[in-house]
């Protein structure tokens, strides 16, 4: 007999809990709902530099939180918001003076 997984589910999801309480960094409110990639990157950068709870470098913490949110909220994100967050990765690299990511090459068939 299979157990019904929905029966004991709380109103909060584990990924929401991680976003709110993670040791990666202290986020500003609604940072992932901003419409500008530059604003998202600037907010993540500020949070990473000011956070006392991060374990990795500020750049790693900011990028990992951005990737975590994109991966966990991926199904629920609109195409336009996902595009904003993907572009925020490039803005974040610029904000931390990192090399831009090389364009991916398509595999030959």
C-alpha positions as CSV (number, residue, x, y, z in Angstrom):
1,X,0.0,0.0,0.0
2,X,1.4,3.4,-1.0
3,X,1.4,6.3,1.4
4,X,-0.3,9.5,0.3
5,X,2.6,12.1,0.3
6,X,0.3,15.1,0.2
7,X,-1.5,14.2,3.5
8,X,1.2,15.6,5.8
9,X,2.5,18.4,3.6
10,X,3.0,21.7,5.3
11,X,2.1,25.0,3.6
12,X,5.8,25.9,3.0
13,X,8.0,24.0,0.6
14,X,11.5,22.9,1.6
15,X,13.0,25.0,-1.1
16,X,11.3,28.1,0.3
17,X,12.7,27.2,3.7
18,X,16.2,26.9,2.2
19,X,15.8,30.3,0.5
20,X,14.8,32.0,3.8
21,X,17.1,30.3,6.2
22,X,20.1,29.2,4.2
23,X,23.6,30.0,5.3
24,X,24.5,31.0,1.8
25,X,23.4,34.6,2.4
26,X,20.8,37.0,3.8
27,X,18.6,38.0,0.8
28,X,16.7,41.2,0.4
29,X,13.0,40.8,0.1
30,X,11.6,39.8,-3.3
31,X,15.0,39.9,-5.0
32,X,14.0,37.3,-7.5
33,X,10.9,39.2,-8.6
34,X,12.8,42.2,-9.8
35,X,12.3,42.9,-13.6
36,X,15.9,44.0,-14.3
37,X,18.8,41.6,-14.5
38,X,21.2,44.3,-13.3
39,X,18.9,45.0,-10.3
40,X,18.8,41.3,-9.4
41,X,22.6,41.0,-9.7
42,X,23.2,44.2,-7.7
43,X,20.9,43.0,-4.9
44,X,22.6,39.6,-4.8
45,X,26.0,41.2,-4.8
46,X,25.0,43.5,-1.9
47,X,23.6,40.6,0.1
48,X,26.7,38.5,-0.5
49,X,29.1,41.2,0.5
50,X,27.1,42.1,3.7
51,X,26.1,38.7,4.8
52,X,27.8,37.2,7.9
53,X,26.2,33.8,7.3
54,X,27.9,32.8,4.1
55,X,30.5,30.0,4.0
56,X,31.9,30.5,0.5
57,X,33.2,33.5,-1.3
58,X,30.6,36.3,-2.0
59,X,30.6,35.5,-5.7
60,X,30.0,31.8,-5.1
61,X,27.3,32.4,-2.6
62,X,25.4,34.8,-4.8
63,X,25.7,32.6,-7.9
64,X,24.7,29.5,-6.1
65,X,21.6,31.2,-4.6
66,X,20.6,32.5,-8.1
67,X,21.1,29.0,-9.6
68,X,19.2,27.4,-6.8
69,X,16.2,29.6,-7.3
70,X,16.2,29.1,-11.1
71,X,16.4,25.4,-10.7
72,X,13.8,25.0,-7.9
73,X,11.3,27.6,-9.2
74,X,11.9,26.7,-12.8
75,X,8.5,25.2,-13.5
76,X,6.6,28.1,-11.9
77,X,8.6,30.9,-13.5
78,X,7.2,32.7,-16.5
79,X,9.4,32.7,-19.6
80,X,10.1,36.4,-19.2
81,X,11.1,36.1,-15.5
82,X,13.4,33.1,-16.3
83,X,15.0,35.2,-19.0
84,X,15.6,38.0,-16.5
85,X,17.2,35.6,-14.0
86,X,19.4,33.9,-16.6
87,X,20.6,37.3,-17.8
88,X,21.3,38.2,-14.1
89,X,24.0,35.5,-14.1
90,X,26.0,37.5,-16.7
91,X,25.4,40.7,-14.8
92,X,26.6,39.0,-11.6
93,X,29.8,37.9,-13.3
94,X,30.3,41.5,-14.4
95,X,29.6,42.9,-11.0
96,X,32.2,40.6,-9.5
97,X,34.7,41.3,-12.3
98,X,34.7,37.7,-13.5
99,X,35.2,36.5,-17.1
100,X,32.0,36.2,-19.1
101,X,31.0,32.7,-19.8
102,X,32.0,31.4,-23.2
103,X,29.1,30.6,-25.5
104,X,28.2,27.0,-25.7
105,X,29.1,25.1,-28.8
106,X,26.6,22.9,-30.4
107,X,27.6,19.3,-30.8
108,X,28.0,18.1,-34.4
109,X,25.7,15.3,-35.5
